[in-house]
Amino acid sequence: MAGQGSGGNVLAAICSFFIPGLGQLVQGRILAALLFFVLVTVNYALAATGILFFMGLFGFIFHVWAIINAARFKGDA
């Protein structure tokens, strides 16, 4: 990747918008991709049960964090 603001980071942010962690995976950051995917998915799943409905807020926060993280990634300088 060419760095922050590059077309690759924009594409990664768009990927993370649809599937959390996919943008990090596109950038080659497998551990970060797995972490974001699991965090968002677990929180949204807990919110869907209705018992822990407030977990949807945490899922949303982690989802937005994944998008911003993919967009701001600088790579190996």
N, C-alpha and C positions, 0 to 999 in steps of 0.2 A: 504494500500500500504506500502511496505517496505521502500520506500524512493527513492530519486533520483538515477537513474541508474538501478532501479529494473525492472524486466520483465513487471510488470504492467504499468510502465511509458512508456516503449517502445511500448507496445500495445496501450496505450492511444495516443501516438504521431502518430502511424500509423493510428489510427482511425481518428484523427484530420486532417491527410493528405488528406483523402478521403472526409470527411464531417467536416467542421470547427465546433468546439464545441463538437463533439462526444467524443473526448478524455476526455474532462472535465466532460462530462456526465458519462462516464465509471468510472471516479474517484469519482463520487458522488457530484460534484460541479455544481449544477443545474443553479445557477445564472450566473456563468462564462460561462457555456455552451450556455445558451440563449444569452448572450451578444456577444460572439464570432460569433455565428451562424447568428445573426441579422446583426452585423457589416459587416461581409464578404458578406453575401447574398445581402444586400442593395447596397453595393459598386459595386459588380459585376453586379447587375441588372442595376444600373445607367450607368455603362460602356457599357453594352449591348445596351442601347438605342442609343448610338453614339453621343448623345448631350454632355454628360459628360464623354467622353472617358477616361479622366485622372483618373477617380474614380477607374479604374481597377488597377492602381498602389496602391492606398490605400487599395483596397480589397486584393491584393497580400500581402501587408505588414501585414495586420490584419490576413491573413491566416497563414503566416509564424509565426507570434506572437502566434497564437493559438497552433501551433505544438510545438514550443519551450516551451510555458507555460505548456503544458501537459507533456512534457518530463522532465522538471525541477521541477515539483511539489514535495514537501517534505512531505506533509500530516501533521497530528497532531503528533508532536514529544513528 
